[in-house]
């Protein structure tokens, strides 16, 4: 094991993903997540306008719903570009363990797009080499090519899932 490699927490999950076979882990990723779109705050733009507060709320909500509709419409394009369906069973900043009905083999290079949240749509992409996982029928994809923003989004997702798991155990 590489001593310089960072260790990440992992969590069991059941989220969807999509993948495509790639020629190399070193080529640029096809998936691009627009960080600027997720950070837009139209309500702050409306603060300078002299319109009633209820209209500002209405316009902000309308903008949010239109963003969701556009994201859902773009899912068809993702399905065309990423034909391999993944069911992710475990996730960390290091990689994913998944199952798929598609035929893949050891050392196949995949570019995967993970659907971390459905509404609002939150996705991350990464490339890596596939190896068989310890459990029968499961595969492991180690992230070898991932953008910093996508890695941060995955780490936030894992942290959020761990917090939710701790809360649910406290209620038992």
C-alpha positions as CSV (number, residue, x, y, z in Angstrom):
1,X,0.0,0.0,0.0
2,X,1.3,3.4,-0.9
3,X,2.1,5.3,2.3
4,X,1.5,8.7,0.6
5,X,-2.0,7.8,-0.5
6,X,-4.7,9.5,1.6
7,X,-7.2,7.3,3.5
8,X,-10.9,8.1,3.1
9,X,-13.9,7.1,5.1
10,X,-16.4,4.9,3.2
11,X,-20.0,4.3,3.6
12,X,-22.5,1.6,2.4
13,X,-25.0,3.1,0.1
14,X,-27.5,2.3,-2.7
15,X,-27.2,5.0,-5.3
16,X,-27.2,4.9,-9.1
17,X,-24.4,5.6,-11.5
18,X,-23.6,5.5,-15.1
19,X,-20.4,4.6,-16.9
20,X,-18.7,4.3,-20.2
21,X,-15.6,2.4,-21.3
22,X,-12.6,4.7,-21.7
23,X,-9.4,4.2,-23.6
24,X,-7.2,5.5,-20.8
25,X,-7.4,6.9,-17.2
26,X,-5.2,9.8,-18.3
27,X,-7.5,11.2,-21.0
28,X,-9.7,14.1,-20.0
29,X,-13.1,13.2,-18.5
30,X,-16.2,13.6,-20.7
31,X,-18.3,14.5,-17.7
32,X,-18.1,18.2,-16.6
33,X,-20.0,19.4,-13.5
34,X,-20.8,23.1,-13.6
35,X,-19.7,24.3,-10.2
36,X,-20.9,27.8,-11.1
37,X,-24.4,26.6,-11.7
38,X,-24.7,25.1,-8.2
39,X,-23.4,28.3,-6.6
40,X,-25.7,30.7,-8.3
41,X,-28.0,32.7,-5.9
42,X,-30.6,34.7,-7.9
43,X,-32.2,35.9,-4.7
44,X,-29.2,38.1,-4.0
45,X,-29.5,39.5,-7.5
46,X,-33.2,40.4,-6.8
47,X,-32.3,42.2,-3.5
48,X,-31.3,45.3,-5.6
49,X,-34.6,45.4,-7.3
50,X,-37.5,47.4,-5.9
51,X,-40.1,44.6,-6.1
52,X,-42.2,43.1,-3.4
53,X,-40.7,40.3,-1.3
54,X,-43.3,37.8,-2.2
55,X,-42.5,38.3,-5.9
56,X,-38.8,37.7,-5.1
57,X,-39.7,34.4,-3.4
58,X,-41.9,33.4,-6.3
59,X,-39.2,34.2,-8.9
60,X,-36.5,32.4,-6.9
61,X,-38.6,29.3,-6.6
62,X,-39.5,29.4,-10.3
63,X,-35.8,29.6,-11.2
64,X,-35.0,26.7,-8.9
65,X,-37.8,24.5,-10.5
66,X,-36.7,25.4,-14.0
67,X,-33.1,24.4,-13.1
68,X,-34.5,21.0,-11.9
69,X,-36.4,20.5,-15.1
70,X,-33.4,21.3,-17.2
71,X,-31.3,18.9,-15.2
72,X,-33.8,16.1,-15.6
73,X,-34.0,16.7,-19.3
74,X,-30.2,16.4,-19.6
75,X,-30.3,13.0,-17.9
76,X,-31.3,11.5,-21.3
77,X,-28.0,12.8,-22.8
78,X,-26.1,11.2,-19.9
79,X,-27.8,7.9,-20.5
80,X,-26.8,8.0,-24.2
81,X,-23.1,8.9,-23.3
82,X,-22.9,6.5,-20.4
83,X,-24.6,3.3,-21.4
84,X,-23.4,1.1,-18.5
85,X,-25.7,1.2,-15.5
86,X,-24.1,0.9,-12.1
87,X,-25.7,0.2,-8.7
88,X,-23.2,1.6,-6.2
89,X,-23.0,-0.3,-2.9
90,X,-20.1,1.4,-1.2
91,X,-18.5,4.8,-1.8
92,X,-15.5,6.7,-0.5
93,X,-13.1,9.3,-1.8
94,X,-10.9,6.5,-3.0
95,X,-13.4,4.7,-5.1
96,X,-16.7,2.8,-5.4
97,X,-17.9,-0.8,-5.1
98,X,-20.7,-1.5,-7.5
99,X,-22.7,-4.1,-9.4
100,X,-23.8,-4.0,-13.0
101,X,-25.6,-6.2,-15.5
102,X,-23.3,-5.1,-18.3
103,X,-20.3,-7.3,-19.3
104,X,-17.1,-5.8,-18.0
105,X,-13.8,-7.5,-17.2
106,X,-10.9,-7.0,-14.9
107,X,-8.7,-3.9,-15.7
108,X,-11.3,-2.3,-17.9
109,X,-11.0,1.5,-17.7
110,X,-14.3,3.2,-16.9
111,X,-15.4,6.7,-16.6
112,X,-18.2,6.8,-14.1
113,X,-20.8,9.4,-13.2
114,X,-22.4,9.0,-9.8
115,X,-25.8,10.4,-9.0
116,X,-25.3,11.5,-5.4
117,X,-28.6,13.3,-5.1
118,X,-31.6,13.2,-7.4
119,X,-33.4,16.5,-6.5
120,X,-31.6,18.8,-6.8
121,X,-29.4,16.8,-9.1
122,X,-25.9,16.4,-7.7
123,X,-23.4,14.3,-9.6
124,X,-19.7,13.5,-9.6
125,X,-17.5,11.9,-12.2
126,X,-14.2,10.0,-12.1
127,X,-12.1,7.5,-14.1
128,X,-10.4,4.4,-12.9
129,X,-9.6,0.8,-13.5
130,X,-12.1,-2.0,-12.6
131,X,-11.1,-4.9,-10.4
132,X,-13.2,-7.7,-8.9
133,X,-14.4,-6.9,-5.3
134,X,-14.3,-9.3,-2.4
135,X,-18.0,-10.2,-2.8
136,X,-19.3,-12.2,-5.7
137,X,-20.8,-10.1,-8.5
138,X,-19.4,-6.9,-7.2
139,X,-16.7,-4.7,-8.8
140,X,-14.4,-2.0,-7.4
141,X,-13.4,1.1,-9.3
142,X,-10.5,3.1,-7.8
143,X,-10.6,6.8,-8.7
144,X,-7.4,7.4,-10.6
145,X,-8.5,10.6,-12.5
146,X,-11.0,12.8,-10.6
147,X,-11.4,16.6,-10.4
148,X,-10.9,18.3,-7.1
149,X,-14.5,19.5,-7.0
150,X,-15.9,16.0,-7.8
151,X,-13.8,14.5,-5.0
152,X,-15.0,17.2,-2.6
153,X,-18.6,16.5,-3.5
154,X,-18.1,12.7,-2.9
155,X,-16.4,13.4,0.5
156,X,-19.3,15.7,1.5
157,X,-21.8,13.0,0.5
158,X,-20.0,10.3,2.6
159,X,-19.8,12.7,5.6
160,X,-23.6,13.4,5.3
161,X,-24.4,9.7,5.0
162,X,-22.3,8.9,8.1
163,X,-24.0,11.7,10.1
164,X,-27.4,10.3,9.1
165,X,-26.3,6.8,10.1
166,X,-25.2,8.1,13.5
167,X,-28.5,9.9,14.0
168,X,-30.5,6.9,13.1
169,X,-28.5,4.7,15.6
170,X,-29.1,7.3,18.4
171,X,-32.9,7.0,17.8
172,X,-32.8,3.2,18.3
